[in-house]
Amino acid sequence: MLKRKIFKYLANFFKKERKALLLTGARQVGKTFAIRKIGSECFDVVVVLNFIEKPEYVKIFEQPRNAKEILLRISALTEQELIPGKTLIFFDEVQECPEIVTAIKFLVDEGSYNYVMSGSLLGIEMKDIRSVPVGYMVVKEMFPLDFEEFCDAVGMSKEVMEHLRGCYENDSPVDEVVHNKMLDLLKLYLVVGGMPSVVVKYLQTNNMKSVRDEQQVIINAYKMDIAKYDSENKLYIKDIFDMIPSELNAKNKRFILKSLNENAKFDRYRNSFLWLSDAGVALPTYNVEEPRMPFRLAEQRNLFKLFSNDVGLLACQYAAGFQLQIVTGQLNVNFGAIFENFAAQQLKANGFELHYFNSKKQGELDFVVECDGKVMPLEIKSGKDYKRHNALGNVLNNDEYDIETAIVFSLGNVERNGKIRYLPIYMLMYLLPTEIPDSVFRFQPI
């Protein structure tokens, strides 16, 4: 069984919180499995209402007078006894039941049971569900397995992972044998990716064709959802989805609207891009005019890169044989796009907002993130000349930006040269946003 970081989050949430939890994310990232598993460990009773498998459950929320009436209907339709304080009620595929928006506030207020909701965002506007008043619901997004979870899944030892973390924290080189093994494992992850069913298929078969077939099933399911849920814009959305691999392989990796249509304008396609982003299928990375905080004020929403939500699915969308080239080390120009997609996926899973910087005068930085309240540029290098980075040098030498540290992630080992840390690409799993202690937000006695 795959071990996921979300398990710990869910267990802590169910033990401490009385609010409802909404677990979101793209299809097939493991939301339902995680809730069922941890729910059964934390509660005596788990009641599951899946609005797709049993559409009649929607009737529970048709003009109820109060929370007690809703709970009576749940008990009747599920034929399960609800034990106060020991029951988790799980509403699955909630996008099919918009009435739950109003109901969840009253159910939480009633206070007898715990509630968790899950739904995929493919083509579904969940803004109404997200608008439940603060104090009643927490929203948590789930992603495919990140690289650290993948390492655990394939059996990488605890001792090796502790060695890697120590090298990351102390700026010390990784043992050469370990370093080469981790690079091989990274290449495998670039091919397999983090979709749970694909990882399981790899573990069961160790067969590239079986992996690719499972990935194609997911890709086809995404396309079916596009056709099912957005009849007006489905052609635009499908074209954009299909073009992600080729646009990432372009020289500047930026999404060019003219690739869709010679006369394309961003306003016309805006909703299609947002749809893919909200669905969790694509990861937009917006350009900032300057590498300064806060990034949101400097975002250029019409200039962006569009990454796949899963690097394995991206590799599958390239020509047949490409995945084999990655695993066997037959590197070509496409490898840079795969590296950057891995970085975007890992950074997003780690909790970062995705931005890059591009300037005609200074050049382009692959990513800029916030660490300790300051800007940190990140360069992602797939080749041997990873110490050549003119744009990074230009930005670090610009006193107006006052940037203290930058990181270059590559195939090389750990080094430091002035302001620049050189780290193996797999160490992206250890780069995390700064967590602000709860005490910072507490009022002090007057």
TIGU-426576 format. One line per field, with one value per residue (C-alpha): residue number from 1; residue in one letter; chain; x, y, z. Coordinates in steps of 0.05 Angstrom, whole numbers, plus 5000, padded with zeros to 4 digits. Each point is the difference from the previous one (the first is absolute). Layout:
BEGIN
k <- c(NUM | ...)
r <- c(A | ...)
c <- c(A | ...)
u <- c(X | ...)
v <- c(Y | ...)
w <- c(Z | ...)
//
This chain:
BEGIN
k <- c(1 | 2 | 3 | 4 | 5 | 6 | 7 | 8 | 9 | 10 | 11 | 12 | 13 | 14 | 15 | 16 | 17 | 18 | 19 | 20 | 21 | 22 | 23 | 24 | 25 | 26 | 27 | 28 | 29 | 30 | 31 | 32 | 33 | 34 | 35 | 36 | 37 | 38 | 39 | 40 | 41 | 42 | 43 | 44 | 45 | 46 | 47 | 48 | 49 | 50 | 51 | 52 | 53 | 54 | 55 | 56 | 57 | 58 | 59 | 60 | 61 | 62 | 63 | 64 | 65 | 66 | 67 | 68 | 69 | 70 | 71 | 72 | 73 | 74 | 75 | 76 | 77 | 78 | 79 | 80 | 81 | 82 | 83 | 84 | 85 | 86 | 87 | 88 | 89 | 90 | 91 | 92 | 93 | 94 | 95 | 96 | 97 | 98 | 99 | 100 | 101 | 102 | 103 | 104 | 105 | 106 | 107 | 108 | 109 | 110 | 111 | 112 | 113 | 114 | 115 | 116 | 117 | 118 | 119 | 120 | 121 | 122 | 123 | 124 | 125 | 126 | 127 | 128 | 129 | 130 | 131 | 132 | 133 | 134 | 135 | 136 | 137 | 138 | 139 | 140 | 141 | 142 | 143 | 144 | 145 | 146 | 147 | 148 | 149 | 150 | 151 | 152 | 153 | 154 | 155 | 156 | 157 | 158 | 159 | 160 | 161 | 162 | 163 | 164 | 165 | 166 | 167 | 168 | 169 | 170 | 171 | 172 | 173 | 174 | 175 | 176 | 177 | 178 | 179 | 180 | 181 | 182 | 183 | 184 | 185 | 186 | 187 | 188 | 189 | 190 | 191 | 192 | 193 | 194 | 195 | 196 | 197 | 198 | 199 | 200 | 201 | 202 | 203 | 204 | 205 | 206 | 207 | 208 | 209 | 210 | 211 | 212 | 213 | 214 | 215 | 216 | 217 | 218 | 219 | 220 | 221 | 222 | 223 | 224 | 225 | 226 | 227 | 228 | 229 | 230 | 231 | 232 | 233 | 234 | 235 | 236 | 237 | 238 | 239 | 240 | 241 | 242 | 243 | 244 | 245 | 246 | 247 | 248 | 249 | 250 | 251 | 252 | 253 | 254 | 255 | 256 | 257 | 258 | 259 | 260 | 261 | 262 | 263 | 264 | 265 | 266 | 267 | 268 | 269 | 270 | 271 | 272 | 273 | 274 | 275 | 276 | 277 | 278 | 279 | 280 | 281 | 282 | 283 | 284 | 285 | 286 | 287 | 288 | 289 | 290 | 291 | 292 | 293 | 294 | 295 | 296 | 297 | 298 | 299 | 300 | 301 | 302 | 303 | 304 | 305 | 306 | 307 | 308 | 309 | 310 | 311 | 312 | 313 | 314 | 315 | 316 | 317 | 318 | 319 | 320 | 321 | 322 | 323 | 324 | 325 | 326 | 327 | 328 | 329 | 330 | 331 | 332 | 333 | 334 | 335 | 336 | 337 | 338 | 339 | 340 | 341 | 342 | 343 | 344 | 345 | 346 | 347 | 348 | 349 | 350 | 351 | 352 | 353 | 354 | 355 | 356 | 357 | 358 | 359 | 360 | 361 | 362 | 363 | 364 | 365 | 366 | 367 | 368 | 369 | 370 | 371 | 372 | 373 | 374 | 375 | 376 | 377 | 378 | 379 | 380 | 381 | 382 | 383 | 384 | 385 | 386 | 387 | 388 | 389 | 390 | 391 | 392 | 393 | 394 | 395 | 396 | 397 | 398 | 399 | 400 | 401 | 402 | 403 | 404 | 405 | 406 | 407 | 408 | 409 | 410 | 411 | 412 | 413 | 414 | 415 | 416 | 417 | 418 | 419 | 420 | 421 | 422 | 423 | 424 | 425 | 426 | 427 | 428 | 429 | 430 | 431 | 432 | 433 | 434 | 435 | 436 | 437 | 438 | 439 | 440 | 441 | 442 | 443 | 444 | 445 | 446)
r <- c(M | L | K | R | K | I | F | K | Y | L | A | N | F | F | K | K | E | R | K | A | L | L | L | T | G | A | R | Q | V | G | K | T | F | A | I | R | K | I | G | S | E | C | F | D | V | V | V | V | L | N | F | I | E | K | P | E | Y | V | K | I | F | E | Q | P | R | N | A | K | E | I | L | L | R | I | S | A | L | T | E | Q | E | L | I | P | G | K | T | L | I | F | F | D | E | V | Q | E | C | P | E | I | V | T | A | I | K | F | L | V | D | E | G | S | Y | N | Y | V | M | S | G | S | L | L | G | I | E | M | K | D | I | R | S | V | P | V | G | Y | M | V | V | K | E | M | F | P | L | D | F | E | E | F | C | D | A | V | G | M | S | K | E | V | M | E | H | L | R | G | C | Y | E | N | D | S | P | V | D | E | V | V | H | N | K | M | L | D | L | L | K | L | Y | L | V | V | G | G | M | P | S | V | V | V | K | Y | L | Q | T | N | N | M | K | S | V | R | D | E | Q | Q | V | I | I | N | A | Y | K | M | D | I | A | K | Y | D | S | E | N | K | L | Y | I | K | D | I | F | D | M | I | P | S | E | L | N | A | K | N | K | R | F | I | L | K | S | L | N | E | N | A | K | F | D | R | Y | R | N | S | F | L | W | L | S | D | A | G | V | A | L | P | T | Y | N | V | E | E | P | R | M | P | F | R | L | A | E | Q | R | N | L | F | K | L | F | S | N | D | V | G | L | L | A | C | Q | Y | A | A | G | F | Q | L | Q | I | V | T | G | Q | L | N | V | N | F | G | A | I | F | E | N | F | A | A | Q | Q | L | K | A | N | G | F | E | L | H | Y | F | N | S | K | K | Q | G | E | L | D | F | V | V | E | C | D | G | K | V | M | P | L | E | I | K | S | G | K | D | Y | K | R | H | N | A | L | G | N | V | L | N | N | D | E | Y | D | I | E | T | A | I | V | F | S | L | G | N | V | E | R | N | G | K | I | R | Y | L | P | I | Y | M | L | M | Y | L | L | P | T | E | I | P | D | S | V | F | R | F | Q | P | I)
c <- c(A | A | A | A | A | A | A | A | A | A | A | A | A | A | A | A | A | A | A | A | A | A | A | A | A | A | A | A | A | A | A | A | A | A | A | A | A | A | A | A | A | A | A | A | A | A | A | A | A | A | A | A | A | A | A | A | A | A | A | A | A | A | A | A | A | A | A | A | A | A | A | A | A | A | A | A | A | A | A | A | A | A | A | A | A | A | A | A | A | A | A | A | A | A | A | A | A | A | A | A | A | A | A | A | A | A | A | A | A | A | A | A | A | A | A | A | A | A | A | A | A | A | A | A | A | A | A | A | A | A | A | A | A | A | A | A | A | A | A | A | A | A | A | A | A | A | A | A | A | A | A | A | A | A | A | A | A | A | A | A | A | A | A | A | A | A | A | A | A | A | A | A | A | A | A | A | A | A | A | A | A | A | A | A | A | A | A | A | A | A | A | A | A | A | A | A | A | A | A | A | A | A | A | A | A | A | A | A | A | A | A | A | A | A | A | A | A | A | A | A | A | A | A | A | A | A | A | A | A | A | A | A | A | A | A | A | A | A | A | A | A | A | A | A | A | A | A | A | A | A | A | A | A | A | A | A | A | A | A | A | A | A | A | A | A | A | A | A | A | A | A | A | A | A | A | A | A | A | A | A | A | A | A | A | A | A | A | A | A | A | A | A | A | A | A | A | A | A | A | A | A | A | A | A | A | A | A | A | A | A | A | A | A | A | A | A | A | A | A | A | A | A | A | A | A | A | A | A | A | A | A | A | A | A | A | A | A | A | A | A | A | A | A | A | A | A | A | A | A | A | A | A | A | A | A | A | A | A | A | A | A | A | A | A | A | A | A | A | A | A | A | A | A | A | A | A | A | A | A | A | A | A | A | A | A | A | A | A | A | A | A | A | A | A | A | A | A | A | A | A | A | A | A | A | A | A | A | A | A | A | A | A | A | A | A | A | A | A | A | A | A | A | A | A | A | A | A | A | A | A | A | A | A | A | A | A | A | A | A | A | A | A | A | A | A | A)
u <- c(5000 | 5025 | 5016 | 4977 | 5016 | 4927 | 4986 | 5034 | 4964 | 4932 | 5014 | 5020 | 4940 | 4949 | 5029 | 5003 | 4949 | 4925 | 4995 | 4983 | 5058 | 4997 | 5054 | 5009 | 5045 | 5001 | 4968 | 5038 | 5049 | 4974 | 4951 | 4946 | 5048 | 5035 | 4936 | 4972 | 5065 | 5013 | 4926 | 4994 | 5061 | 4974 | 4925 | 4956 | 4951 | 5014 | 4939 | 5015 | 4953 | 5025 | 4956 | 5023 | 4991 | 4932 | 4969 | 4940 | 5042 | 4990 | 4928 | 5027 | 5013 | 4936 | 4966 | 5018 | 4973 | 5061 | 5063 | 4961 | 4957 | 5061 | 5031 | 4935 | 5000 | 5073 | 4987 | 4939 | 5033 | 5066 | 4968 | 5058 | 4997 | 5031 | 5037 | 5012 | 5074 | 5022 | 4973 | 5032 | 4952 | 5035 | 4967 | 5036 | 4995 | 4967 | 5002 | 4936 | 4963 | 5006 | 4946 | 5052 | 5030 | 4944 | 4991 | 5072 | 4998 | 4940 | 5027 | 5065 | 4961 | 4958 | 5065 | 4984 | 5044 | 5063 | 4995 | 5046 | 4986 | 5037 | 4992 | 5039 | 5004 | 4998 | 4953 | 4964 | 4991 | 5010 | 5002 | 4934 | 5026 | 5063 | 4959 | 4975 | 5012 | 5067 | 4997 | 4959 | 5046 | 5073 | 5022 | 5059 | 5027 | 5029 | 5052 | 5031 | 5057 | 5058 | 5071 | 5010 | 4937 | 5023 | 5067 | 4963 | 4954 | 5059 | 5034 | 5056 | 5028 | 4991 | 5076 | 5009 | 4945 | 5030 | 5068 | 4969 | 4964 | 5064 | 5038 | 4946 | 5000 | 5076 | 5021 | 5041 | 5010 | 4957 | 5037 | 5015 | 4968 | 4937 | 5000 | 5002 | 4945 | 4956 | 5010 | 4978 | 4939 | 4984 | 5001 | 4953 | 4953 | 5002 | 4972 | 4951 | 4978 | 4958 | 4930 | 4985 | 4972 | 5060 | 5050 | 4964 | 5000 | 5076 | 5011 | 4957 | 5028 | 5066 | 4977 | 5004 | 4943 | 4953 | 5020 | 4987 | 4933 | 4977 | 5023 | 4961 | 4937 | 5007 | 5014 | 4939 | 4958 | 5021 | 4980 | 4932 | 4989 | 5016 | 4947 | 4950 | 5004 | 5014 | 4961 | 5011 | 5076 | 5019 | 5036 | 5043 | 5015 | 5017 | 5046 | 5036 | 5007 | 5028 | 5050 | 5033 | 5056 | 5018 | 4997 | 5046 | 5048 | 5003 | 5061 | 4971 | 4949 | 4949 | 4930 | 4990 | 4927 | 5016 | 5015 | 4925 | 4976 | 5037 | 4950 | 4992 | 4992 | 5010 | 4931 | 4966 | 5037 | 5007 | 4944 | 5029 | 5067 | 4967 | 4957 | 5062 | 5033 | 4940 | 4993 | 5070 | 5019 | 5048 | 5047 | 5005 | 5064 | 4993 | 5054 | 5017 | 5024 | 5055 | 5027 | 4971 | 4950 | 4941 | 4997 | 4924 | 5009 | 5050 | 4964 | 4988 | 4940 | 5005 | 5072 | 5007 | 5026 | 4952 | 5026 | 4966 | 4974 | 5041 | 5068 | 4986 | 4937 | 5041 | 5053 | 4945 | 4973 | 5065 | 5017 | 5004 | 5070 | 5012 | 4991 | 5050 | 5050 | 4993 | 5010 | 5060 | 5033 | 4994 | 4991 | 4977 | 4971 | 4933 | 5031 | 5001 | 4925 | 4991 | 5048 | 4962 | 4933 | 5028 | 5022 | 4932 | 4964 | 5045 | 4998 | 4924 | 4994 | 5048 | 4953 | 5033 | 4964 | 5031 | 5033 | 5058 | 5037 | 5016 | 5033 | 5029 | 5058 | 5015 | 4975 | 4954 | 4998 | 4964 | 4964 | 4998 | 4972 | 4992 | 5043 | 5005 | 4962 | 5053 | 5007 | 5039 | 5015 | 5002 | 5034 | 4985 | 5056 | 4999 | 5068 | 5073 | 5011 | 4956 | 5049 | 4985 | 4941 | 5006 | 4930 | 5012 | 5066 | 4967 | 4945 | 5048 | 5045 | 4941 | 5004 | 4928 | 4974 | 5042 | 4996 | 5041 | 4997 | 4984 | 4998 | 5019 | 4970 | 5035 | 5031 | 5061 | 5015 | 4997 | 5044 | 4998 | 5030 | 4986 | 4926 | 4985 | 4985 | 5008 | 4955 | 4981 | 4932 | 4970 | 5012 | 4941 | 4960 | 5032 | 4988 | 4939 | 4967 | 5014 | 4947 | 4976 | 4990 | 4928 | 5026 | 5012 | 4925 | 4980 | 4981 | 5044 | 4969 | 4997)
v <- c(5000 | 5069 | 5046 | 5072 | 5063 | 5018 | 4941 | 5037 | 5065 | 4965 | 4964 | 5064 | 5037 | 4948 | 4998 | 5075 | 5035 | 5005 | 5037 | 4966 | 4983 | 5007 | 4959 | 5022 | 4981 | 4969 | 4933 | 4937 | 5033 | 4956 | 5045 | 4948 | 4945 | 5046 | 5023 | 4929 | 4973 | 5053 | 5008 | 4926 | 5006 | 5062 | 4985 | 4942 | 5015 | 5028 | 5018 | 5010 | 5037 | 5001 | 5045 | 4968 | 4928 | 5014 | 5064 | 4990 | 5025 | 5070 | 4997 | 5003 | 5074 | 5019 | 5053 | 4972 | 5039 | 4990 | 4959 | 4946 | 4987 | 4993 | 4951 | 4960 | 4994 | 4978 | 4947 | 4975 | 4996 | 4970 | 4954 | 5015 | 5020 | 5068 | 5001 | 5071 | 5016 | 4935 | 5008 | 5030 | 5018 | 5002 | 5036 | 4978 | 5032 | 5061 | 5038 | 4961 | 5028 | 5077 | 5001 | 4974 | 5070 | 5026 | 4935 | 4991 | 5064 | 4975 | 4930 | 5026 | 5046 | 4941 | 4968 | 4926 | 4973 | 5013 | 5017 | 4993 | 5016 | 4983 | 5016 | 5007 | 5068 | 4975 | 5048 | 5014 | 5069 | 4988 | 5073 | 4995 | 4942 | 5039 | 5060 | 4966 | 5051 | 4999 | 4958 | 4944 | 4968 | 4990 | 4989 | 4955 | 4984 | 4931 | 4985 | 4938 | 4966 | 5048 | 4974 | 4987 | 4958 | 4963 | 4984 | 4968 | 4962 | 4967 | 4981 | 5051 | 4990 | 5047 | 5005 | 5026 | 5052 | 5024 | 5005 | 5042 | 5047 | 5009 | 5019 | 5049 | 5034 | 5002 | 5015 | 4936 | 4956 | 4938 | 4933 | 4987 | 4931 | 5028 | 5060 | 4957 | 4955 | 5060 | 5027 | 4932 | 5002 | 5071 | 4978 | 4944 | 5050 | 5045 | 4941 | 4970 | 5064 | 5003 | 4977 | 4945 | 4949 | 5009 | 4992 | 4937 | 4973 | 5012 | 4965 | 4941 | 4990 | 5037 | 5007 | 5065 | 4983 | 4986 | 5067 | 5036 | 4966 | 5021 | 5071 | 5001 | 4979 | 5061 | 5047 | 4974 | 5008 | 5073 | 5011 | 4966 | 5047 | 5060 | 4978 | 4983 | 5062 | 5059 | 4995 | 5073 | 5002 | 4927 | 5008 | 5057 | 4962 | 4936 | 5037 | 5034 | 4935 | 4964 | 5056 | 5001 | 4951 | 5037 | 5069 | 4978 | 4973 | 5067 | 5043 | 5047 | 4949 | 5057 | 4985 | 5037 | 5013 | 5004 | 4926 | 4992 | 5052 | 5054 | 5052 | 4972 | 5049 | 4982 | 5026 | 4951 | 4940 | 5023 | 4956 | 4939 | 5010 | 5012 | 4938 | 4956 | 5033 | 4994 | 4928 | 4986 | 4973 | 5057 | 5043 | 5072 | 5036 | 5075 | 5049 | 5056 | 5068 | 5002 | 4949 | 5039 | 4984 | 4995 | 4961 | 5009 | 5075 | 4987 | 4942 | 5005 | 4954 | 4997 | 4975 | 4930 | 4930 | 4943 | 4936 | 4933 | 4979 | 4936 | 4992 | 4927 | 5020 | 5053 | 4949 | 4954 | 5054 | 5004 | 4952 | 4925 | 4982 | 5066 | 4969 | 4946 | 5054 | 5033 | 4937 | 4977 | 5069 | 5016 | 5074 | 5050 | 5070 | 4976 | 4982 | 5073 | 5005 | 4937 | 5026 | 5066 | 4964 | 4957 | 5063 | 5034 | 4938 | 4992 | 5074 | 5001 | 4938 | 5032 | 5060 | 5053 | 5046 | 4994 | 5060 | 5013 | 5063 | 5021 | 5065 | 5019 | 5034 | 4949 | 4934 | 4947 | 4965 | 4933 | 5012 | 5053 | 4980 | 5031 | 4973 | 5033 | 5060 | 5011 | 4984 | 4938 | 4987 | 4927 | 4975 | 4930 | 4971 | 4933 | 5005 | 4997 | 5075 | 5015 | 5053 | 5045 | 5044 | 5071 | 5022 | 4976 | 5037 | 5064 | 4997 | 4984 | 5058 | 5049 | 5036 | 5025 | 4929 | 4984 | 4925 | 4961 | 4929 | 4962 | 4925 | 4963 | 4930 | 4953 | 4931 | 5023 | 4989 | 5050 | 5062 | 5073 | 5059 | 5067 | 5014 | 4938 | 4931 | 4943 | 4941 | 4935 | 5006 | 4947 | 5045 | 5043 | 4956 | 5034 | 5072 | 5024 | 5067 | 5032 | 4979 | 5057 | 4976 | 5005 | 5045 | 5055 | 5006 | 5000 | 5064 | 5019 | 5022 | 5076)
w <- c(5000 | 4982 | 5059 | 4990 | 5038 | 4998 | 5048 | 5057 | 4983 | 5000 | 5066 | 5035 | 4970 | 5022 | 5070 | 5012 | 4955 | 5003 | 4934 | 4935 | 4953 | 4924 | 4966 | 4928 | 4943 | 4931 | 4986 | 5021 | 5048 | 5057 | 5038 | 5012 | 5021 | 5049 | 5033 | 5006 | 5029 | 5052 | 5015 | 5018 | 5046 | 5037 | 5005 | 5020 | 4944 | 4931 | 4958 | 4926 | 4954 | 4928 | 4958 | 4934 | 5020 | 5032 | 4972 | 5045 | 5059 | 4972 | 5025 | 5071 | 4991 | 4965 | 5044 | 5068 | 5059 | 5044 | 5013 | 5038 | 4940 | 4955 | 5049 | 5004 | 4924 | 4999 | 5052 | 4962 | 4931 | 5023 | 5053 | 5047 | 5072 | 5013 | 5066 | 5026 | 5008 | 4966 | 4929 | 4938 | 4944 | 4933 | 4942 | 4936 | 4930 | 5032 | 4934 | 4983 | 5061 | 5004 | 5054 | 5049 | 5002 | 5044 | 5039 | 5024 | 5042 | 5039 | 5007 | 5030 | 5046 | 5024 | 5022 | 5009 | 4944 | 4959 | 4926 | 4941 | 4927 | 4936 | 4927 | 4936 | 4967 | 4929 | 4966 | 5065 | 5031 | 5074 | 5019 | 5037 | 5042 | 5015 | 5023 | 5064 | 5056 | 5035 | 5063 | 4969 | 4948 | 4982 | 4928 | 4986 | 4931 | 4985 | 4946 | 4967 | 5039 | 5006 | 4991 | 5074 | 5003 | 4937 | 5032 | 5058 | 4952 | 4964 | 5065 | 5008 | 5070 | 5059 | 5008 | 4929 | 5008 | 5066 | 4965 | 4945 | 5048 | 5040 | 4936 | 4981 | 5068 | 5008 | 4928 | 4999 | 4938 | 4993 | 5000 | 4926 | 4998 | 5033 | 4954 | 4937 | 5028 | 5014 | 4930 | 4972 | 5046 | 4977 | 4927 | 5018 | 5034 | 4938 | 4962 | 5050 | 5034 | 5063 | 4981 | 5052 | 4951 | 4954 | 5057 | 5023 | 4928 | 4997 | 5067 | 4978 | 4930 | 4993 | 4928 | 4960 | 4954 | 5059 | 5030 | 4935 | 4990 | 5070 | 4987 | 4935 | 5037 | 5045 | 4942 | 4963 | 5063 | 5004 | 4928 | 5013 | 5059 | 4956 | 4950 | 5055 | 5043 | 4954 | 4935 | 4981 | 5008 | 4994 | 4934 | 5027 | 5064 | 4963 | 4952 | 5058 | 5038 | 4939 | 4987 | 5069 | 4979 | 4936 | 5032 | 5057 | 4948 | 4965 | 5009 | 5053 | 5027 | 5005 | 4976 | 4934 | 4983 | 4926 | 5002 | 5011 | 4951 | 4961 | 5025 | 5070 | 5057 | 5073 | 5023 | 4954 | 5028 | 5073 | 5026 | 4966 | 5034 | 5067 | 4990 | 4992 | 5060 | 5045 | 4978 | 5026 | 4931 | 4983 | 5041 | 4974 | 5017 | 4992 | 4980 | 5049 | 4975 | 5054 | 5050 | 5059 | 5054 | 4999 | 4935 | 4992 | 4988 | 4944 | 4965 | 4926 | 4992 | 4924 | 5002 | 5028 | 4993 | 5005 | 5032 | 5007 | 5069 | 4994 | 4967 | 4983 | 4961 | 4964 | 4980 | 4975 | 4955 | 4962 | 4944 | 5014 | 5023 | 5035 | 5069 | 4984 | 4979 | 5068 | 5040 | 4959 | 5003 | 4926 | 5015 | 4947 | 4997 | 5027 | 5066 | 5022 | 4995 | 5041 | 5053 | 5006 | 5004 | 5056 | 5036 | 4992 | 5025 | 5060 | 5019 | 4995 | 5043 | 5051 | 5006 | 4956 | 4952 | 4930 | 4967 | 4953 | 4979 | 4929 | 4978 | 4932 | 5036 | 5054 | 4972 | 5030 | 5067 | 4999 | 5066 | 5055 | 5068 | 5068 | 5057 | 5068 | 4971 | 4946 | 4926 | 4982 | 4927 | 4977 | 4937 | 4973 | 4958 | 4963 | 4966 | 5022 | 4993 | 5060 | 5026 | 4940 | 5020 | 4974 | 5021 | 5071 | 5003 | 4975 | 5052 | 5058 | 4979 | 4999 | 5068 | 4992 | 5009 | 5061 | 4989 | 5051 | 4975 | 4936 | 4985 | 4937 | 4997 | 4952 | 4990 | 5040 | 5074 | 5057 | 4995 | 5021 | 4964 | 5034 | 4997 | 4958 | 5026 | 4950 | 5020 | 4966 | 4966 | 5046 | 5060 | 4978 | 5046 | 5060 | 4979 | 5040 | 5012 | 5067 | 5051 | 5045 | 5072 | 5026 | 5056 | 4949 | 4990 | 5073 | 5034 | 5059 | 5065 | 5008)
//
